[in-house]
Amino acid sequence: MSRVTFSAAAARAAKDTNLAGVDDDEDLDEEPGEEIESAPPLKVGEEREINSSGLRKKLLKSGCGWETPVSGDEVTGIGTARGIITCEVHYMGRLLDGRQFDSSRDTGETFTFKLGQGHVVSGLNQGILTMKKGEISLFTLPSALAYGDAGTNGIPPGSDIQFEVELISWLSVIDVCKDGGIVKKILSRGDGGQPSDLDEVTVKYQVKLLNGSVVDETSYGGFEFHINQGDELCHLCAALPKVLKTMEKGEKAVVTVQPHCLMILNMGSDVKGWFICMAHYRLLLIIRRFDGTRVTGARGRVTVVDILYNLLADVGYRGIATVVNVFLIVQYDAFGEHGRDAGNGFPMIPPHTVLNIDLELVSFKPVVDITGDMKVVKKVLKAGEGLRRPKDGESVSVRYIAKLEDGTVFEKFGFDGEGPLQFVIDEEQVITGLDQAAARMEKGEISLVTVKPEYGYGNNEVKRHLAAVPASATLIYEVEMIDFVKEKESWELNSREKIETAGKLKETGNSLFKSGKYQRAAKKYDKAIEYISDDESFEYDEQKMSKVLRVSCWLNSTACSLKLKDFQGATKLCSKVLDIESHNVKALFRRAQAYLETADLDLAELDVKKALEIDPHNR
């Protein structure tokens, strides 16, 4: 048999006939192979048109699972998208009158090909994208999705044809660095999301030469490290952390690493970040201005000194501020031209060696930068339930063990028969770091929270229940969020309860303002306004009370904005008051203050004049 159906040359010939451009994704109403979302899944024996090009599919045998070859991958060429999918199938091709023109079953060998690479006709590409592993389906291809007016051996011009296809398996291949330097073949997919830069991962790997010799591997339990500290793995492959960020929890893959591979790093304009330029990396340095124009470039063993020298020579000391992007194209050596000596029970690695790495992402623990400055960091040890987290003003119940960095336990709650600790979020009842971390936890979650002194006890030495906390100490809490009391939402309250709740929040805000806690006070005023912002359902007297309370909260929040130097915010709040009370003197004076600070002198003068017209004695 001549396998005309799966001939790359025949597929290209069909494409060259320019049959309505059906091979271009942009010309399709749906993505290739996409089924109509509103349609139920096909049942065995059922047939349906699966896209607007006339391709029909009849399910002969159901597959297993839910994944199809397109799930999570784009079907385009290496270097231009996420990956390539290689499929293994059995097939039989025939004309509509039943005459067979090709079959893999006649040879007893499966056929393996790459989707979207012109190896098969367009209609077959689109059909296979809808299949599950083990599925057998019959596809009817209109001539435009097959061999068109050209025809081919055994297939007359303009013929509609059919393929009976069994999808045995598929393999996703991802070019990690878009240059062929690191290629990942997925053996089995994971199901737990992908790690990010801060996360702590546990990986297992075995490194082999092309002849199968094992030159490195992890111990039975695997190797644990933080993604952003991946240079611990430089002895293996400096770009391996980049590979891990493409993997899901539980995923297994084979990673092929060339002797040299490139990765582009956007270093920004933060000089601290430039210290990643380690002496053993080969680098190409590119510096660009705001407008994208190139400042300079340098090759070789680039250091921070080289970067600064190039900057100063080109734009001068003051001009450094105009540079926004420093791009480093890093040439990582797997083991490069030097190889690696034998050691630790493993043989030597010759120079210029291609490596195959059997890699498994066993698990990862999400790490969250709570404060945005890495001074309160939460590592999730056990995920919680649901998606809801406690809000400001809600009461939480936690148990924890608190330690110093040397392991000294200085406090614990909820153990040895003692009840859990209860506190209200954003009420300063515990240290700021613990408070903010608890606000980012779900019910049932267990996390390790590291708190730097700025969010702990600062420069003070503090006596706690079990030990003293020294000045400037970093604190480590293992915290479990047992429960939290959900605050009633506005829609759950009647009008009287809304007004009462808003009044209490306003009084709390007033107390915070008097204590100089302007940020927290403003949050209380904003929350109070939320309860009474929609008063259409209120009675007449209640609407009057609501309006007075709303104006008072806006004015108090304006005072907070002025203290916090948020002058635009203050202007907006005063304008809200003046929209409903155009003669409110306090709002006019406070808006004038804000205008003065933003140098809007004419507007400030207008507000002051109007206020004095209303109340000439208010000077």
C-alpha positions as CSV (number, residue, x, y, z in Angstrom):
1,M,0.0,0.0,0.0
2,S,1.2,3.4,-0.8
3,R,0.0,5.4,2.2
4,V,-1.2,8.2,0.0
5,T,-3.3,9.7,2.7
6,F,-0.5,10.3,5.1
7,S,2.1,11.4,2.5
8,A,3.6,14.8,3.4
9,A,4.1,15.5,-0.3
10,A,0.5,14.8,-1.0
11,A,-0.7,17.0,1.9
12,R,1.5,19.8,0.6
13,A,0.1,19.3,-2.9
14,A,-3.4,19.6,-1.6
15,K,-2.5,22.8,0.2
16,D,-0.8,24.2,-2.9
17,T,-4.1,24.0,-4.8
18,N,-5.3,26.9,-2.5
19,L,-8.5,25.2,-1.6
20,A,-10.4,28.0,0.1
21,G,-7.4,28.6,2.5
22,V,-8.9,26.1,4.9
23,D,-5.5,25.3,6.4
24,D,-5.3,28.8,7.9
25,D,-6.7,29.0,11.4
26,E,-7.7,32.6,10.8
27,D,-10.2,31.6,8.1
28,L,-12.1,29.2,10.4
29,D,-15.1,30.1,12.5
30,E,-13.8,27.8,15.2
31,E,-10.4,26.6,16.2
32,P,-9.6,23.4,14.2
33,G,-11.4,20.5,15.7
34,E,-13.4,22.6,18.2
35,E,-16.8,21.1,18.9
36,I,-19.8,23.4,19.4
37,E,-19.8,24.1,23.1
38,S,-23.6,23.9,23.4
39,A,-23.7,20.4,21.9
40,P,-23.6,17.4,24.2
41,P,-20.8,14.8,23.8
42,L,-21.2,12.3,21.0
43,K,-22.6,8.9,21.8
44,V,-21.4,5.7,20.2
45,G,-23.0,5.4,16.8
46,E,-23.9,9.1,16.6
47,E,-22.7,11.4,13.8
48,R,-22.3,15.2,13.8
49,E,-20.8,18.0,11.8
50,I,-18.0,19.3,14.0
51,N,-17.2,22.6,12.3
52,S,-18.4,25.0,9.7
53,S,-16.1,23.5,7.0
54,G,-18.3,20.4,6.6
55,L,-16.1,18.0,8.5
56,R,-18.3,15.2,10.1
57,K,-17.5,12.8,12.9
58,K,-19.1,9.5,13.8
59,L,-18.1,8.0,17.2
60,L,-17.5,4.2,16.9
61,K,-15.8,3.6,20.2
62,S,-15.5,5.9,23.2
63,G,-12.0,6.9,24.5
64,C,-10.9,7.1,28.1
65,G,-10.5,10.3,30.2
66,W,-11.3,13.8,29.0
67,E,-8.1,15.0,27.5
68,T,-7.6,15.5,23.8
69,P,-4.3,16.2,22.0
70,V,-5.1,20.0,21.9
71,S,-5.6,20.3,25.7
72,G,-3.0,22.8,27.0
73,D,-0.9,22.9,23.8
74,E,-0.8,24.9,20.6
75,V,-0.3,22.9,17.4
76,T,2.4,25.0,15.6
77,G,6.1,24.8,14.9
78,I,8.8,24.6,17.5
79,G,10.1,28.1,18.3
80,T,6.8,29.9,17.6
81,A,4.5,28.5,20.2
82,R,4.3,26.3,23.2
83,G,4.8,22.9,21.7
84,I,4.3,20.2,19.0
85,I,2.0,17.2,19.4
86,T,3.1,13.8,18.0
87,C,0.3,11.3,17.6
88,E,0.3,7.6,17.2
89,V,-2.7,6.2,15.3
90,H,-4.2,3.3,13.3
91,Y,-6.2,4.4,10.3
92,M,-8.1,3.2,7.3
93,G,-8.9,5.5,4.3
94,R,-11.7,4.9,1.8
95,L,-13.9,6.6,-0.8
96,L,-17.6,7.1,-0.1
97,D,-18.4,4.1,-2.3
98,G,-16.4,1.9,0.2
99,R,-13.3,1.4,-1.9
100,Q,-10.2,1.4,0.4
101,F,-7.2,3.3,-0.7
102,D,-4.9,3.0,2.3
103,S,-4.7,1.4,5.8
104,S,-2.1,1.1,8.5
105,R,-3.8,-2.1,9.7
106,D,-2.7,-3.9,6.5
107,T,0.9,-3.5,7.6
108,G,0.2,-4.1,11.3
109,E,2.2,-1.0,12.2
110,T,0.9,2.1,13.7
111,F,1.5,5.5,12.1
112,T,3.2,8.3,14.0
113,F,3.1,11.9,12.8
114,K,3.2,15.5,14.0
115,L,-0.1,17.4,14.1
116,G,-0.2,20.7,12.3
117,Q,3.0,20.1,10.3
118,G,1.6,19.2,6.9
119,H,2.1,15.5,7.5
120,V,-1.6,14.7,7.0
121,V,-4.5,16.5,5.2
122,S,-6.2,19.4,7.0
123,G,-9.5,17.6,7.8
124,L,-7.7,14.8,9.5
125,N,-5.7,17.3,11.7
126,Q,-8.9,18.9,12.7
127,G,-10.7,15.6,13.5
128,I,-7.9,14.1,15.6
129,L,-7.9,17.2,17.8
130,T,-11.4,16.1,19.0
131,M,-10.4,12.6,20.0
132,K,-9.6,11.0,23.3
133,K,-7.0,8.3,24.0
134,G,-8.3,4.9,22.8
135,E,-11.2,6.4,20.8
136,I,-12.1,5.1,17.3
137,S,-14.0,7.5,15.1
138,L,-15.1,7.7,11.4
139,F,-14.4,11.1,9.8
140,T,-16.0,12.2,6.6
141,L,-13.9,14.9,4.9
142,P,-15.2,17.2,2.2
143,S,-12.9,17.5,-0.8
144,A,-11.7,21.0,0.4
145,L,-10.3,19.4,3.6
146,A,-8.8,16.4,1.7
147,Y,-7.1,16.4,-1.7
148,G,-9.3,19.0,-3.4
149,D,-9.5,19.3,-7.2
150,A,-5.9,17.9,-7.6
151,G,-6.7,14.4,-6.2
152,T,-3.9,11.9,-5.7
153,N,-3.1,8.3,-6.4
154,G,-6.3,6.3,-6.1
155,I,-8.4,9.3,-5.1
156,P,-10.2,11.1,-8.0
157,P,-10.2,14.9,-8.1
158,G,-12.9,16.6,-6.0
159,S,-13.6,13.5,-3.9
160,D,-15.1,13.5,-0.4
161,I,-13.3,10.7,1.6
162,Q,-13.5,8.9,4.9
163,F,-11.0,7.9,7.5
164,E,-11.6,5.5,10.3
165,V,-9.0,6.5,13.0
166,E,-8.0,4.9,16.3
167,L,-6.0,7.3,18.5
168,I,-3.6,5.2,20.4
169,S,-1.5,7.9,22.1
170,W,0.1,11.3,21.7
171,L,3.1,13.1,23.0
172,S,3.4,16.8,23.6
173,V,6.9,18.3,22.9
174,I,7.7,21.8,24.2
175,D,10.7,23.9,23.2
176,V,11.3,25.6,26.5
177,C,13.8,28.3,25.3
178,K,12.5,28.6,21.8
179,D,15.8,27.8,20.3
180,G,16.0,24.0,20.5
181,G,18.4,24.1,23.4
182,I,16.0,22.6,25.9
183,V,13.2,20.3,24.6
184,K,10.6,18.7,26.9
185,K,8.6,15.6,26.0
186,I,5.7,15.0,28.3
187,L,5.3,11.4,29.3
188,S,2.4,11.8,31.7
189,R,0.5,15.0,32.6
190,G,0.1,16.3,36.1
191,D,-3.0,17.7,37.6
192,G,-2.0,20.2,40.3
193,G,-1.2,23.5,38.5
194,Q,2.2,25.0,37.7
195,P,4.8,26.4,40.2
196,S,5.8,30.1,40.2
197,D,9.1,31.7,41.0
198,L,8.8,31.7,44.8
199,D,7.4,28.2,45.2
200,E,9.2,25.4,46.8
201,V,9.4,22.3,44.6
202,T,10.3,18.7,45.1
203,V,11.8,17.1,42.0
204,K,13.2,13.7,41.0
205,Y,15.6,13.4,38.1
206,Q,17.9,11.0,36.4
207,V,20.5,12.3,34.0
208,K,21.7,10.2,31.1
209,L,24.1,10.4,28.2
210,L,22.8,9.5,24.8
211,N,24.3,6.0,25.3
212,G,22.1,5.5,28.3
213,S,24.8,5.9,31.0
214,V,23.5,7.5,34.2
215,V,25.7,10.4,35.2
216,D,23.6,12.0,38.0
217,E,20.3,11.3,39.9
218,T,18.4,12.4,43.0
219,S,18.0,10.3,46.0
220,Y,14.8,8.3,46.6
221,G,12.9,11.2,48.2
222,G,13.9,13.7,45.5
223,F,15.5,17.2,45.8
224,E,13.7,20.2,47.3
225,F,14.5,23.8,46.5
226,H,12.9,27.2,45.7
227,I,12.4,27.9,42.0
228,N,14.0,31.4,42.3
229,Q,17.0,29.8,43.9
230,G,17.5,27.4,41.1
231,D,21.2,28.2,40.7
232,E,21.6,25.4,43.3
233,L,21.0,23.2,40.3
234,C,23.7,24.8,38.1
235,H,25.7,21.7,38.4
236,L,23.0,20.0,36.4
237,C,21.4,22.7,34.1
238,A,21.1,26.4,35.0
239,A,17.9,26.6,33.0
240,L,16.2,23.7,34.7
241,P,14.0,26.0,36.9
242,K,12.6,27.4,33.7
243,V,11.6,23.9,32.6
244,L,9.9,23.2,36.0
245,K,7.7,26.3,35.6
246,T,6.2,24.7,32.5
247,M,5.3,21.5,34.5
248,E,2.3,20.5,36.6
249,K,2.4,18.7,39.9
250,G,2.8,15.0,39.2
251,E,4.0,15.5,35.6
252,K,6.7,13.3,34.2
253,A,8.8,14.3,31.2
254,V,12.1,13.7,29.4
255,V,14.1,16.8,28.9
256,T,16.8,16.9,26.3
257,V,19.5,19.6,26.9
258,Q,22.0,20.6,24.3
259,P,25.6,21.4,25.4
260,H,24.7,25.1,25.1
261,C,21.3,26.8,25.4
262,L,20.2,30.4,25.5
263,M,17.7,32.2,27.8
264,I,16.7,35.8,27.6
265,L,16.4,37.6,30.9
266,N,14.8,41.1,31.2
267,M,16.7,42.6,34.1
268,G,14.7,45.9,34.1
269,S,16.5,49.0,35.6
270,D,16.9,47.7,39.1
271,V,20.7,47.6,39.7
272,K,20.3,45.0,42.4
273,G,18.9,42.6,39.9
274,W,21.9,42.9,37.7
275,F,24.1,40.9,40.1
276,I,22.7,37.8,38.5
277,C,25.5,38.4,36.0
278,M,27.8,35.6,37.3
279,A,31.3,35.3,36.0
280,H,30.8,31.8,34.7
281,Y,27.9,32.8,32.3
282,R,28.5,33.9,28.8
283,L,26.3,36.9,28.1
284,L,25.2,39.2,25.4
285,L,24.2,42.5,27.0
286,I,21.5,44.7,25.4
287,I,20.4,48.0,27.0
288,R,17.4,49.9,25.7
289,R,15.8,53.3,26.5
290,F,12.1,54.0,27.2
291,D,11.5,54.5,23.5
292,G,13.0,51.1,22.7
293,T,16.1,52.4,21.0
294,R,19.3,50.5,21.7
295,V,21.9,52.2,24.0
296,T,24.8,49.7,23.7
297,G,25.8,46.1,23.7
298,A,28.7,44.0,25.0
299,R,29.8,40.4,24.7
300,G,31.9,38.2,26.8
301,R,32.0,37.7,30.6
302,V,29.8,40.6,31.5
303,T,29.7,41.9,35.1
304,V,27.7,44.6,36.9
305,V,30.8,46.8,36.4
306,D,30.6,46.3,32.7
307,I,26.9,47.2,32.6
308,L,27.5,50.4,34.6
309,Y,30.5,51.3,32.5
310,N,28.6,51.0,29.3
311,L,25.7,53.0,30.7
312,L,27.9,55.8,32.0
313,A,29.9,56.0,28.7
314,D,26.7,56.3,26.6
315,V,24.2,58.3,28.6
316,G,26.1,59.7,31.6
317,Y,25.3,59.3,35.3
318,R,22.0,61.3,35.1
319,G,21.0,59.4,31.9
320,I,20.8,56.1,33.7
321,A,17.3,57.0,34.8
322,T,16.2,56.9,31.1
323,V,17.2,53.3,30.7
324,V,14.3,50.9,31.5
325,N,15.4,47.6,30.2
326,V,18.6,45.6,30.4
327,F,18.3,42.4,28.5
328,L,20.8,39.6,29.2
329,I,20.9,36.7,26.7
330,V,22.5,34.1,28.8
331,Q,24.3,31.1,27.3
332,Y,23.9,28.4,29.8
333,D,26.3,25.4,29.7
334,A,24.8,22.1,30.4
335,F,28.3,20.9,30.9
336,G,29.6,22.6,27.7
337,E,33.1,22.4,26.4
338,H,34.6,21.4,29.8
339,G,32.4,18.4,30.7
340,R,32.5,17.1,34.3
341,D,34.9,15.0,36.2
342,A,33.8,11.7,37.7
343,G,32.6,11.9,41.3
344,N,30.0,10.9,43.9
345,G,29.8,7.5,42.3
346,F,29.0,8.8,38.8
347,P,31.1,8.6,35.7
348,M,32.6,11.6,34.0
349,I,30.6,13.7,31.4
350,P,32.6,14.3,28.2
351,P,32.7,17.8,26.7
352,H,30.0,18.9,24.3
353,T,27.6,16.3,25.6
354,V,23.8,16.2,25.0
355,L,21.9,15.2,28.1
356,N,18.6,13.4,28.6
357,I,16.9,14.1,31.9
358,D,14.1,12.0,33.2
359,L,12.3,14.6,35.3
360,E,9.3,14.4,37.6
361,L,7.8,17.3,39.5
362,V,6.7,15.4,42.6
363,S,5.0,18.3,44.3
364,F,5.3,22.0,45.1
365,K,4.4,24.2,48.0
366,P,2.9,27.6,46.9
367,V,4.9,30.5,48.4
368,V,3.2,33.9,48.7
369,D,4.9,37.3,49.2
370,I,2.2,38.8,51.5
371,T,3.6,42.3,51.8
372,G,5.2,42.7,48.4
373,D,8.7,43.2,49.9
374,M,9.4,39.6,51.0
375,K,9.2,40.6,54.6
376,V,6.1,38.5,55.3
377,V,6.2,35.2,53.3
378,K,3.6,32.4,53.5
379,K,4.4,28.9,52.4
380,V,1.4,26.7,52.1
381,L,1.9,23.3,53.7
382,K,-1.7,22.1,53.4
383,A,-4.3,23.7,51.1
384,G,-7.5,25.0,52.6
385,E,-11.1,24.5,51.6
386,G,-13.0,26.7,49.1
387,L,-11.9,30.1,47.9
388,R,-13.1,32.5,50.5
389,R,-10.7,34.2,52.9
390,P,-11.5,36.3,56.0
391,K,-12.2,40.0,55.4
392,D,-11.2,43.0,57.5
393,G,-13.3,43.1,60.6
394,E,-14.1,39.3,60.7
395,S,-13.1,37.2,63.7
396,V,-10.7,34.3,63.0
397,S,-9.7,31.3,65.0
398,V,-6.2,29.9,64.5
399,R,-3.7,27.7,66.2
400,Y,0.0,28.1,65.8
401,I,3.5,27.4,67.1
402,A,5.8,30.5,66.9
403,K,9.5,30.1,66.8
404,L,12.7,32.1,66.4
405,E,15.1,31.2,63.6
406,D,17.2,29.1,66.0
407,G,14.1,26.9,66.8
408,T,13.2,28.4,70.1
409,V,9.4,28.2,70.7
410,F,8.3,31.5,72.2
411,E,4.5,31.1,71.9
412,K,1.8,28.6,70.9
413,F,-2.0,28.5,70.9
414,G,-4.4,25.6,70.4
415,F,-2.1,22.8,71.7
416,D,-1.8,20.8,74.9
417,G,-5.5,21.3,75.8
418,E,-5.4,25.1,75.3
419,G,-7.9,26.6,73.0
420,P,-7.1,28.4,69.7
421,L,-6.3,32.1,69.4
422,Q,-9.2,34.3,68.3
423,F,-8.7,37.8,66.9
424,V,-10.3,40.2,64.5
425,I,-8.6,40.9,61.2
426,D,-7.1,44.4,60.8
427,E,-7.8,45.4,64.4
428,E,-4.1,45.3,65.5
429,Q,-4.8,42.5,68.0
430,V,-1.8,40.5,66.8
431,I,1.5,41.5,65.1
432,T,1.0,43.0,61.6
433,G,2.7,40.1,59.8
434,L,0.5,37.4,61.4
435,D,-2.6,39.6,60.8
436,Q,-1.9,40.1,57.1
437,A,-1.0,36.4,56.6
438,A,-4.2,35.2,58.3
439,A,-6.2,37.5,56.0
440,R,-4.7,35.5,53.0
441,M,-5.6,32.0,54.4
442,E,-8.5,29.7,53.6
443,K,-10.4,27.6,56.2
444,G,-8.3,24.4,57.0
445,E,-5.1,25.8,55.5
446,I,-1.8,25.2,57.2
447,S,1.0,27.5,56.3
448,L,4.5,28.4,57.4
449,V,4.7,32.2,57.8
450,T,8.0,34.0,58.1
451,V,7.8,37.5,59.5
452,K,10.7,40.0,59.4
453,P,11.2,42.4,62.3
454,E,9.4,45.3,60.4
455,Y,6.2,43.4,60.6
456,G,6.9,41.7,63.9
457,Y,8.2,43.2,67.1
458,G,10.6,45.6,65.5
459,N,13.7,46.7,67.5
460,N,12.0,45.8,70.8
461,E,12.7,42.9,73.0
462,V,9.4,41.4,74.0
463,K,8.6,38.8,76.7
464,R,6.1,36.2,75.3
465,H,4.4,33.2,76.9
466,L,7.2,30.7,76.6
467,A,10.3,32.8,75.9
468,A,11.6,36.3,75.2
469,V,11.8,37.5,71.6
470,P,15.0,39.4,71.0
471,A,15.1,42.8,69.3
472,S,15.1,42.7,65.5
473,A,14.1,39.0,65.4
474,T,12.7,37.1,62.5
475,L,9.7,35.1,63.5
476,I,8.4,31.8,62.1
477,Y,4.8,30.8,62.6
478,E,3.3,27.4,61.7
479,V,-0.4,28.5,61.5
480,E,-3.6,26.6,60.9
481,M,-6.7,28.5,60.0
482,I,-9.4,26.6,62.0
483,D,-12.3,28.8,61.1
484,F,-13.5,32.4,60.7
485,V,-16.9,34.0,61.3
486,K,-18.3,35.4,58.1
487,E,-19.5,38.9,58.4
488,K,-23.1,39.6,57.2
489,E,-23.1,41.0,53.7
490,S,-25.0,44.3,53.1
491,W,-27.9,42.5,51.2
492,E,-28.4,40.3,54.3
493,L,-29.3,43.3,56.5
494,N,-32.5,45.3,56.7
495,S,-32.3,49.1,56.3
496,R,-32.1,49.8,60.0
497,E,-29.3,47.3,60.5
498,K,-27.4,48.8,57.6
499,I,-27.5,52.3,59.1
500,E,-26.5,50.9,62.6
501,T,-23.6,49.0,61.1
502,A,-22.4,52.0,59.1
503,G,-22.6,54.2,62.2
504,K,-20.5,51.8,64.3
505,L,-17.9,51.6,61.5
506,K,-17.8,55.4,61.4
507,E,-17.2,55.6,65.1
508,T,-14.4,53.1,64.8
509,G,-12.9,55.1,62.0
510,N,-13.0,58.3,64.2
511,S,-11.1,56.5,67.0
512,L,-8.5,55.3,64.6
513,F,-8.2,58.8,63.1
514,K,-7.6,60.3,66.5
515,S,-4.8,57.7,67.1
516,G,-3.1,58.8,63.8
517,K,-4.0,55.6,62.0
518,Y,-5.3,57.3,58.9
519,Q,-5.1,54.4,56.5
520,R,-7.1,52.1,58.7
521,A,-9.6,54.9,59.5
522,A,-10.2,55.5,55.8
523,K,-10.9,51.8,55.3
524,K,-13.6,51.9,58.0
525,Y,-15.2,55.0,56.4
526,D,-15.2,53.3,53.0
527,K,-16.8,50.2,54.4
528,A,-19.5,52.2,56.2
529,I,-20.4,53.9,52.9
530,E,-20.8,50.5,51.3
531,Y,-23.6,49.6,53.6
532,I,-25.6,52.7,52.9
533,S,-24.6,53.5,49.3
534,D,-27.9,52.1,47.9
535,D,-30.7,53.6,50.0
536,E,-33.5,53.5,47.4
537,S,-35.4,50.9,49.5
538,F,-35.1,53.0,52.7
539,E,-38.0,54.8,54.2
540,Y,-38.0,58.7,54.0
541,D,-36.5,59.2,57.5
542,E,-34.0,56.4,56.9
543,Q,-32.9,58.1,53.7
544,K,-32.3,61.3,55.5
545,M,-30.2,59.5,58.2
546,S,-28.3,57.6,55.5
547,K,-27.5,60.9,53.6
548,V,-26.1,62.6,56.7
549,L,-24.0,59.5,57.6
550,R,-22.7,59.2,54.0
551,V,-21.7,62.8,53.8
552,S,-20.0,62.6,57.2
553,C,-18.0,59.5,56.2
554,W,-16.9,61.1,52.9
555,L,-15.7,64.2,54.7
556,N,-13.8,62.2,57.3
557,S,-12.3,60.1,54.6
558,T,-11.2,63.3,52.9
559,A,-9.4,64.3,56.1
560,C,-7.6,60.9,56.0
561,S,-6.6,61.5,52.3
562,L,-5.1,64.9,53.2
563,K,-3.1,63.4,56.0
564,L,-1.9,60.6,53.7
565,K,-1.1,63.2,51.0
566,D,-3.6,61.6,48.6
567,F,-4.7,64.9,47.2
568,Q,-6.5,63.6,44.1
569,G,-8.4,61.2,46.3
570,A,-9.4,64.1,48.6
571,T,-10.6,66.1,45.6
572,K,-12.9,63.2,44.4
573,L,-14.4,62.7,47.9
574,C,-15.2,66.4,48.4
575,S,-16.7,66.5,44.9
576,K,-19.0,63.6,45.9
577,V,-20.2,65.7,48.9
578,L,-20.7,68.8,46.8
579,D,-22.8,66.8,44.2
580,I,-25.5,66.4,46.8
581,E,-24.7,69.4,49.1
582,S,-23.4,72.2,46.9
583,H,-23.1,74.6,49.9
584,N,-21.2,72.3,52.2
585,V,-18.5,74.7,53.5
586,K,-16.3,71.9,55.0
587,A,-16.1,70.1,51.6
588,L,-15.3,73.4,49.8
589,F,-12.4,74.3,52.2
590,R,-11.0,70.7,52.1
591,R,-11.1,70.6,48.3
592,A,-9.4,73.9,48.2
593,Q,-6.6,72.5,50.4
594,A,-6.2,69.6,48.0
595,Y,-6.1,72.0,45.0
596,L,-3.4,74.1,46.7
597,E,-1.3,70.9,47.2
598,T,-1.6,70.0,43.5
599,A,-0.9,73.6,42.4
600,D,-4.4,74.1,41.0
601,L,-4.5,77.6,42.4
602,D,-7.4,79.0,40.3
603,L,-9.7,76.1,41.4
604,A,-8.6,76.5,45.0
605,E,-9.4,80.3,44.9
606,L,-12.9,79.5,43.5
607,D,-13.7,77.1,46.3
608,V,-12.4,79.4,49.0
609,K,-14.5,82.4,47.6
610,K,-17.6,80.2,47.4
611,A,-17.1,79.0,51.0
612,L,-16.7,82.6,52.2
613,E,-19.8,83.7,50.4
614,I,-21.8,80.9,52.1
615,D,-20.2,81.5,55.6
616,P,-18.3,84.9,55.6
617,H,-17.5,84.4,59.3
618,N,-15.7,81.1,58.8
619,R,-12.1,82.3,58.5
